[in-house]
Amino acid sequence: MTWTGAFGRGCRIVLHAIVRGLALTRISPNALTFIGLVINIIAAVLFGFANASNYPRMFLCAGLVIIGAGIFDMVDGRVARATGQVTTFGAFFDSVIDRYSDVALFFGLLVYYARANRFFYLVLVAIVMVSSVMVSYTRARAESLIGSCKVGFMERPERVVLVIIGALFARWGAMAPVLWVLAVLSTITIIHRIAYTYQQTRILDAKTAAEAALAAQQQVVAADRNNPQSKGGGTQRVPSFN
Protein backbone atom coordinates (compact mmCIF):
# COMPACT_ATOMS: atom_id res chain seq x y z
CA MET A 1 0.00 0.00 0.00
CA THR A 2 1.31 3.45 -0.92
CA TRP A 3 1.58 6.23 1.64
CA THR A 4 -1.27 8.10 -0.03
CA GLY A 5 -3.49 5.02 0.22
CA ALA A 6 -2.54 4.58 3.88
CA PHE A 7 -3.28 8.24 4.56
CA GLY A 8 -6.66 8.00 2.85
CA ARG A 9 -7.52 4.87 4.81
CA GLY A 10 -6.51 6.54 8.06
CA CYS A 11 -8.69 9.56 7.27
CA ARG A 12 -11.65 7.30 6.51
CA ILE A 13 -11.19 5.49 9.83
CA VAL A 14 -11.11 8.78 11.75
CA LEU A 15 -14.11 10.11 9.83
CA HIS A 16 -16.06 6.91 10.45
CA ALA A 17 -15.28 7.16 14.18
CA ILE A 18 -16.51 10.76 14.27
CA VAL A 19 -19.71 9.81 12.42
CA ARG A 20 -20.31 6.85 14.74
CA GLY A 21 -19.83 9.02 17.83
CA LEU A 22 -22.16 11.74 16.55
CA ALA A 23 -24.73 9.15 15.50
CA LEU A 24 -24.84 7.82 19.07
CA THR A 25 -25.82 11.27 20.33
CA ARG A 26 -28.81 11.31 17.90
CA ILE A 27 -27.95 14.90 17.03
CA SER A 28 -29.86 16.38 14.14
CA PRO A 29 -27.85 16.53 10.88
CA ASN A 30 -29.33 19.98 10.32
CA ALA A 31 -27.80 21.07 13.62
CA LEU A 32 -24.39 19.86 12.39
CA THR A 33 -24.88 21.82 9.17
CA PHE A 34 -25.70 24.97 11.15
CA ILE A 35 -22.69 24.47 13.45
CA GLY A 36 -20.51 24.36 10.33
CA LEU A 37 -21.92 27.75 9.30
CA VAL A 38 -21.18 29.22 12.74
CA ILE A 39 -17.58 27.99 12.56
CA ASN A 40 -17.17 29.50 9.09
CA ILE A 41 -18.48 32.81 10.43
CA ILE A 42 -15.76 32.66 13.09
CA ALA A 43 -13.20 32.18 10.31
CA ALA A 44 -14.70 35.17 8.48
CA VAL A 45 -14.32 37.29 11.65
CA LEU A 46 -10.67 36.28 11.84
CA PHE A 47 -10.19 37.39 8.23
CA GLY A 48 -11.96 40.68 8.92
CA PHE A 49 -9.92 41.54 12.02
CA ALA A 50 -6.59 40.86 10.32
CA ASN A 51 -4.31 43.79 9.59
CA ALA A 52 -0.89 44.42 8.09
CA SER A 53 0.94 43.39 11.25
CA ASN A 54 -0.98 40.27 12.29
CA TYR A 55 -2.51 38.91 9.05
CA PRO A 56 -0.18 35.87 8.76
CA ARG A 57 -1.28 34.67 12.19
CA MET A 58 -4.95 35.60 11.74
CA PHE A 59 -5.15 34.00 8.30
CA LEU A 60 -3.45 30.86 9.62
CA CYS A 61 -6.00 30.62 12.43
CA ALA A 62 -8.83 31.23 9.94
CA GLY A 63 -7.53 28.43 7.71
CA LEU A 64 -7.46 25.99 10.63
CA VAL A 65 -10.98 27.04 11.64
CA ILE A 66 -12.22 26.44 8.06
CA ILE A 67 -10.74 22.93 8.24
CA GLY A 68 -12.78 22.37 11.41
CA ALA A 69 -15.91 23.63 9.67
CA GLY A 70 -15.17 21.28 6.78
CA ILE A 71 -15.35 18.32 9.15
CA PHE A 72 -18.95 19.21 10.00
CA ASP A 73 -19.66 19.68 6.31
CA MET A 74 -18.38 16.17 5.61
CA VAL A 75 -20.17 14.37 8.43
CA ASP A 76 -23.68 15.88 8.38
CA GLY A 77 -24.85 13.79 5.44
CA ARG A 78 -23.15 10.66 6.76
CA VAL A 79 -24.76 11.12 10.18
CA ALA A 80 -28.14 11.56 8.48
CA ARG A 81 -27.71 8.24 6.67
CA ALA A 82 -26.36 6.47 9.75
CA THR A 83 -29.29 7.57 11.92
CA GLY A 84 -32.01 7.28 9.29
CA GLN A 85 -32.67 11.03 9.31
CA VAL A 86 -32.28 11.61 5.56
CA THR A 87 -34.92 14.09 4.39
CA THR A 88 -35.55 16.18 1.30
CA PHE A 89 -35.53 19.33 3.43
CA GLY A 90 -32.15 18.33 4.87
CA ALA A 91 -30.59 18.37 1.40
CA PHE A 92 -32.18 21.76 0.70
CA PHE A 93 -31.05 23.17 4.06
CA ASP A 94 -27.50 21.92 3.54
CA SER A 95 -27.33 23.60 0.12
CA VAL A 96 -28.61 26.93 1.47
CA ILE A 97 -26.23 26.92 4.45
CA ASP A 98 -23.30 26.12 2.14
CA ARG A 99 -24.05 29.32 0.19
CA TYR A 100 -24.10 31.33 3.40
CA SER A 101 -20.80 29.77 4.47
CA ASP A 102 -19.16 30.71 1.16
CA VAL A 103 -20.45 34.28 1.30
CA ALA A 104 -19.38 34.65 4.94
CA LEU A 105 -15.77 33.68 4.19
CA PHE A 106 -15.49 36.03 1.23
CA PHE A 107 -17.19 38.81 3.17
CA GLY A 108 -14.49 38.46 5.82
CA LEU A 109 -11.87 38.87 3.10
CA LEU A 110 -13.77 41.89 1.77
CA VAL A 111 -13.54 43.53 5.18
CA TYR A 112 -9.82 42.76 5.41
CA TYR A 113 -8.98 44.30 2.03
CA ALA A 114 -11.27 47.27 2.70
CA ARG A 115 -9.50 47.98 6.00
CA ALA A 116 -6.14 47.54 4.29
CA ASN A 117 -7.12 50.07 1.61
CA ARG A 118 -6.47 47.61 -1.22
CA PHE A 119 -9.25 48.50 -3.63
CA PHE A 120 -8.15 46.18 -6.44
CA TYR A 121 -8.34 43.06 -4.25
CA LEU A 122 -11.57 44.34 -2.74
CA VAL A 123 -13.09 44.23 -6.23
CA LEU A 124 -11.47 40.86 -6.95
CA VAL A 125 -12.98 39.30 -3.80
CA ALA A 126 -16.38 40.75 -4.76
CA ILE A 127 -16.08 39.09 -8.17
CA VAL A 128 -15.12 35.79 -6.52
CA MET A 129 -18.07 36.06 -4.12
CA VAL A 130 -20.58 36.66 -6.92
CA SER A 131 -19.10 33.96 -9.16
CA SER A 132 -19.11 31.38 -6.35
CA VAL A 133 -22.83 31.95 -5.84
CA MET A 134 -23.47 31.88 -9.59
CA VAL A 135 -21.63 28.56 -9.99
CA SER A 136 -24.14 26.99 -7.62
CA TYR A 137 -27.12 28.89 -9.01
CA THR A 138 -26.43 27.95 -12.64
CA ARG A 139 -26.33 24.29 -11.70
CA ALA A 140 -29.50 24.47 -9.59
CA ARG A 141 -31.40 26.41 -12.26
CA ALA A 142 -30.14 24.18 -15.07
CA GLU A 143 -31.07 20.99 -13.22
CA SER A 144 -34.62 22.30 -12.83
CA LEU A 145 -34.77 22.34 -16.65
CA ILE A 146 -32.55 19.53 -17.96
CA GLY A 147 -32.21 17.13 -15.02
CA SER A 148 -28.42 17.19 -14.54
CA CYS A 149 -25.69 19.81 -14.98
CA LYS A 150 -22.51 18.62 -13.31
CA VAL A 151 -20.11 20.08 -15.86
CA GLY A 152 -17.38 22.46 -14.79
CA PHE A 153 -14.53 22.15 -12.34
CA MET A 154 -14.87 24.82 -9.66
CA GLU A 155 -17.36 23.23 -7.26
CA ARG A 156 -17.59 24.12 -3.58
CA PRO A 157 -15.00 21.57 -2.31
CA GLU A 158 -12.40 22.99 -4.69
CA ARG A 159 -13.22 26.54 -3.57
CA VAL A 160 -12.90 25.65 0.10
CA VAL A 161 -9.58 23.85 -0.44
CA LEU A 162 -8.17 26.84 -2.32
CA VAL A 163 -9.28 29.28 0.39
CA ILE A 164 -7.67 27.05 3.03
CA ILE A 165 -4.41 26.99 1.04
CA GLY A 166 -4.50 30.76 0.66
CA ALA A 167 -5.12 31.23 4.38
CA LEU A 168 -2.52 28.75 5.64
CA PHE A 169 0.19 30.13 3.37
CA ALA A 170 -0.80 33.80 3.55
CA ARG A 171 2.60 34.60 5.03
CA TRP A 172 4.08 33.87 1.60
CA GLY A 173 1.39 35.79 -0.31
CA ALA A 174 -0.68 32.77 -1.32
CA MET A 175 -4.11 34.41 -0.99
CA ALA A 176 -3.69 36.76 -3.97
CA PRO A 177 -3.05 34.01 -6.57
CA VAL A 178 -5.77 31.89 -4.95
CA LEU A 179 -8.28 34.69 -5.54
CA TRP A 180 -7.21 34.96 -9.18
CA VAL A 181 -7.60 31.21 -9.67
CA LEU A 182 -11.03 31.29 -8.02
CA ALA A 183 -12.20 34.22 -10.15
CA VAL A 184 -11.00 32.78 -13.45
CA LEU A 185 -12.03 29.14 -12.94
CA SER A 186 -15.40 30.03 -11.42
CA THR A 187 -16.18 32.26 -14.39
CA ILE A 188 -15.13 29.49 -16.80
CA THR A 189 -17.36 27.04 -14.92
CA ILE A 190 -20.34 29.42 -15.19
CA ILE A 191 -19.80 29.89 -18.94
CA HIS A 192 -19.41 26.13 -19.40
CA ARG A 193 -22.69 25.46 -17.60
CA ILE A 194 -24.52 28.12 -19.59
CA ALA A 195 -23.24 26.66 -22.87
CA TYR A 196 -24.07 23.09 -21.78
CA THR A 197 -27.57 24.11 -20.69
CA TYR A 198 -28.10 25.93 -24.00
CA GLN A 199 -27.17 22.79 -25.95
CA GLN A 200 -29.35 20.53 -23.83
CA THR A 201 -32.37 22.84 -23.92
CA ARG A 202 -32.13 23.06 -27.72
CA ILE A 203 -32.24 19.26 -27.85
CA LEU A 204 -35.21 19.19 -25.47
CA ASP A 205 -37.01 21.93 -27.41
CA ALA A 206 -36.48 20.07 -30.69
CA LYS A 207 -37.76 16.85 -29.11
CA THR A 208 -40.80 18.65 -27.68
CA ALA A 209 -41.56 20.27 -31.04
CA ALA A 210 -41.30 16.90 -32.81
CA GLU A 211 -43.61 15.27 -30.25
CA ALA A 212 -46.11 18.14 -30.62
CA ALA A 213 -46.06 17.82 -34.42
CA LEU A 214 -46.58 14.06 -34.19
CA ALA A 215 -49.46 14.51 -31.74
CA ALA A 216 -51.08 17.08 -34.04
CA GLN A 217 -50.71 14.74 -37.02
CA GLN A 218 -52.30 11.89 -35.04
CA GLN A 219 -55.21 14.15 -34.11
CA VAL A 220 -55.77 15.03 -37.77
CA VAL A 221 -55.74 11.35 -38.74
CA ALA A 222 -58.16 10.50 -35.95
CA ALA A 223 -60.47 13.35 -36.95
CA ASP A 224 -60.48 12.13 -40.57
CA ARG A 225 -61.39 8.63 -39.45
CA ASN A 226 -64.26 9.90 -37.31
CA ASN A 227 -65.60 12.23 -40.03
CA PRO A 228 -68.54 10.50 -41.83
CA GLN A 229 -67.96 12.59 -44.95
CA SER A 230 -64.62 10.89 -45.44
CA LYS A 231 -66.31 7.47 -45.83
CA GLY A 232 -67.51 6.28 -49.21
CA GLY A 233 -71.14 5.65 -48.17
CA GLY A 234 -71.45 8.68 -46.05
CA THR A 235 -71.71 11.39 -48.72
CA GLN A 236 -74.83 13.54 -48.48
CA ARG A 237 -77.07 13.97 -51.53
CA VAL A 238 -78.21 17.47 -52.33
CA PRO A 239 -81.99 17.48 -53.00
CA SER A 240 -83.14 18.72 -56.40
CA PHE A 241 -86.04 21.17 -56.69
CA ASN A 242 -86.50 20.94 -60.49
C-alpha positions as CSV (number, residue, x, y, z in Angstrom):
1,M,0.0,0.0,0.0
2,T,1.3,3.4,-0.9
3,W,1.6,6.2,1.6
4,T,-1.3,8.1,0.0
5,G,-3.5,5.0,0.2
6,A,-2.5,4.6,3.9
7,F,-3.3,8.2,4.6
8,G,-6.7,8.0,2.8
9,R,-7.5,4.9,4.8
10,G,-6.5,6.5,8.1
11,C,-8.7,9.6,7.3
12,R,-11.7,7.3,6.5
13,I,-11.2,5.5,9.8
14,V,-11.1,8.8,11.7
15,L,-14.1,10.1,9.8
16,H,-16.1,6.9,10.5
17,A,-15.3,7.2,14.2
18,I,-16.5,10.8,14.3
19,V,-19.7,9.8,12.4
20,R,-20.3,6.8,14.7
21,G,-19.8,9.0,17.8
22,L,-22.2,11.7,16.6
23,A,-24.7,9.1,15.5
24,L,-24.8,7.8,19.1
25,T,-25.8,11.3,20.3
26,R,-28.8,11.3,17.9
27,I,-28.0,14.9,17.0
28,S,-29.9,16.4,14.1
29,P,-27.9,16.5,10.9
30,N,-29.3,20.0,10.3
31,A,-27.8,21.1,13.6
32,L,-24.4,19.9,12.4
33,T,-24.9,21.8,9.2
34,F,-25.7,25.0,11.2
35,I,-22.7,24.5,13.5
36,G,-20.5,24.4,10.3
37,L,-21.9,27.8,9.3
38,V,-21.2,29.2,12.7
39,I,-17.6,28.0,12.6
40,N,-17.2,29.5,9.1
41,I,-18.5,32.8,10.4
42,I,-15.8,32.7,13.1
43,A,-13.2,32.2,10.3
44,A,-14.7,35.2,8.5
45,V,-14.3,37.3,11.6
46,L,-10.7,36.3,11.8
47,F,-10.2,37.4,8.2
48,G,-12.0,40.7,8.9
49,F,-9.9,41.5,12.0
50,A,-6.6,40.9,10.3
51,N,-4.3,43.8,9.6
52,A,-0.9,44.4,8.1
53,S,0.9,43.4,11.3
54,N,-1.0,40.3,12.3
55,Y,-2.5,38.9,9.0
56,P,-0.2,35.9,8.8
57,R,-1.3,34.7,12.2
58,M,-4.9,35.6,11.7
59,F,-5.2,34.0,8.3
60,L,-3.5,30.9,9.6
61,C,-6.0,30.6,12.4
62,A,-8.8,31.2,9.9
63,G,-7.5,28.4,7.7
64,L,-7.5,26.0,10.6
65,V,-11.0,27.0,11.6
66,I,-12.2,26.4,8.1
67,I,-10.7,22.9,8.2
68,G,-12.8,22.4,11.4
69,A,-15.9,23.6,9.7
70,G,-15.2,21.3,6.8
71,I,-15.4,18.3,9.1
72,F,-18.9,19.2,10.0
73,D,-19.7,19.7,6.3
74,M,-18.4,16.2,5.6
75,V,-20.2,14.4,8.4
76,D,-23.7,15.9,8.4
77,G,-24.9,13.8,5.4
78,R,-23.1,10.7,6.8
79,V,-24.8,11.1,10.2
80,A,-28.1,11.6,8.5
81,R,-27.7,8.2,6.7
82,A,-26.4,6.5,9.8
83,T,-29.3,7.6,11.9
84,G,-32.0,7.3,9.3
85,Q,-32.7,11.0,9.3
86,V,-32.3,11.6,5.6
87,T,-34.9,14.1,4.4
88,T,-35.5,16.2,1.3
89,F,-35.5,19.3,3.4
90,G,-32.1,18.3,4.9
91,A,-30.6,18.4,1.4
92,F,-32.2,21.8,0.7
93,F,-31.1,23.2,4.1
94,D,-27.5,21.9,3.5
95,S,-27.3,23.6,0.1
96,V,-28.6,26.9,1.5
97,I,-26.2,26.9,4.4
98,D,-23.3,26.1,2.1
99,R,-24.1,29.3,0.2
100,Y,-24.1,31.3,3.4
101,S,-20.8,29.8,4.5
102,D,-19.2,30.7,1.2
103,V,-20.4,34.3,1.3
104,A,-19.4,34.6,4.9
105,L,-15.8,33.7,4.2
106,F,-15.5,36.0,1.2
107,F,-17.2,38.8,3.2
108,G,-14.5,38.5,5.8
109,L,-11.9,38.9,3.1
110,L,-13.8,41.9,1.8
111,V,-13.5,43.5,5.2
112,Y,-9.8,42.8,5.4
113,Y,-9.0,44.3,2.0
114,A,-11.3,47.3,2.7
115,R,-9.5,48.0,6.0
116,A,-6.1,47.5,4.3
117,N,-7.1,50.1,1.6
118,R,-6.5,47.6,-1.2
119,F,-9.2,48.5,-3.6
120,F,-8.1,46.2,-6.4
121,Y,-8.3,43.1,-4.3
122,L,-11.6,44.3,-2.7
123,V,-13.1,44.2,-6.2
124,L,-11.5,40.9,-6.9
125,V,-13.0,39.3,-3.8
126,A,-16.4,40.8,-4.8
127,I,-16.1,39.1,-8.2
128,V,-15.1,35.8,-6.5
129,M,-18.1,36.1,-4.1
130,V,-20.6,36.7,-6.9
131,S,-19.1,34.0,-9.2
132,S,-19.1,31.4,-6.3
133,V,-22.8,32.0,-5.8
134,M,-23.5,31.9,-9.6
135,V,-21.6,28.6,-10.0
136,S,-24.1,27.0,-7.6
137,Y,-27.1,28.9,-9.0
138,T,-26.4,28.0,-12.6
139,R,-26.3,24.3,-11.7
140,A,-29.5,24.5,-9.6
141,R,-31.4,26.4,-12.3
142,A,-30.1,24.2,-15.1
143,E,-31.1,21.0,-13.2
144,S,-34.6,22.3,-12.8
145,L,-34.8,22.3,-16.7
146,I,-32.6,19.5,-18.0
147,G,-32.2,17.1,-15.0
148,S,-28.4,17.2,-14.5
149,C,-25.7,19.8,-15.0
150,K,-22.5,18.6,-13.3
151,V,-20.1,20.1,-15.9
152,G,-17.4,22.5,-14.8
153,F,-14.5,22.1,-12.3
154,M,-14.9,24.8,-9.7
155,E,-17.4,23.2,-7.3
156,R,-17.6,24.1,-3.6
157,P,-15.0,21.6,-2.3
158,E,-12.4,23.0,-4.7
159,R,-13.2,26.5,-3.6
160,V,-12.9,25.6,0.1
161,V,-9.6,23.9,-0.4
162,L,-8.2,26.8,-2.3
163,V,-9.3,29.3,0.4
164,I,-7.7,27.0,3.0
165,I,-4.4,27.0,1.0
166,G,-4.5,30.8,0.7
167,A,-5.1,31.2,4.4
168,L,-2.5,28.7,5.6
169,F,0.2,30.1,3.4
170,A,-0.8,33.8,3.5
171,R,2.6,34.6,5.0
172,W,4.1,33.9,1.6
173,G,1.4,35.8,-0.3
174,A,-0.7,32.8,-1.3
175,M,-4.1,34.4,-1.0
176,A,-3.7,36.8,-4.0
177,P,-3.0,34.0,-6.6
178,V,-5.8,31.9,-4.9
179,L,-8.3,34.7,-5.5
180,W,-7.2,35.0,-9.2
181,V,-7.6,31.2,-9.7
182,L,-11.0,31.3,-8.0
183,A,-12.2,34.2,-10.1
184,V,-11.0,32.8,-13.4
185,L,-12.0,29.1,-12.9
186,S,-15.4,30.0,-11.4
187,T,-16.2,32.3,-14.4
188,I,-15.1,29.5,-16.8
189,T,-17.4,27.0,-14.9
190,I,-20.3,29.4,-15.2
191,I,-19.8,29.9,-18.9
192,H,-19.4,26.1,-19.4
193,R,-22.7,25.5,-17.6
194,I,-24.5,28.1,-19.6
195,A,-23.2,26.7,-22.9
196,Y,-24.1,23.1,-21.8
197,T,-27.6,24.1,-20.7
198,Y,-28.1,25.9,-24.0
199,Q,-27.2,22.8,-25.9
200,Q,-29.3,20.5,-23.8
201,T,-32.4,22.8,-23.9
202,R,-32.1,23.1,-27.7
203,I,-32.2,19.3,-27.9
204,L,-35.2,19.2,-25.5
205,D,-37.0,21.9,-27.4
206,A,-36.5,20.1,-30.7
207,K,-37.8,16.9,-29.1
208,T,-40.8,18.7,-27.7
209,A,-41.6,20.3,-31.0
210,A,-41.3,16.9,-32.8
211,E,-43.6,15.3,-30.2
212,A,-46.1,18.1,-30.6
213,A,-46.1,17.8,-34.4
214,L,-46.6,14.1,-34.2
215,A,-49.5,14.5,-31.7
216,A,-51.1,17.1,-34.0
217,Q,-50.7,14.7,-37.0
218,Q,-52.3,11.9,-35.0
219,Q,-55.2,14.1,-34.1
220,V,-55.8,15.0,-37.8
221,V,-55.7,11.3,-38.7
222,A,-58.2,10.5,-35.9
223,A,-60.5,13.4,-37.0
224,D,-60.5,12.1,-40.6
225,R,-61.4,8.6,-39.5
226,N,-64.3,9.9,-37.3
227,N,-65.6,12.2,-40.0
228,P,-68.5,10.5,-41.8
229,Q,-68.0,12.6,-45.0
230,S,-64.6,10.9,-45.4
231,K,-66.3,7.5,-45.8
232,G,-67.5,6.3,-49.2
233,G,-71.1,5.6,-48.2
234,G,-71.5,8.7,-46.0
235,T,-71.7,11.4,-48.7
236,Q,-74.8,13.5,-48.5
237,R,-77.1,14.0,-51.5
238,V,-78.2,17.5,-52.3
239,P,-82.0,17.5,-53.0
240,S,-83.1,18.7,-56.4
241,F,-86.0,21.2,-56.7
242,N,-86.5,20.9,-60.5
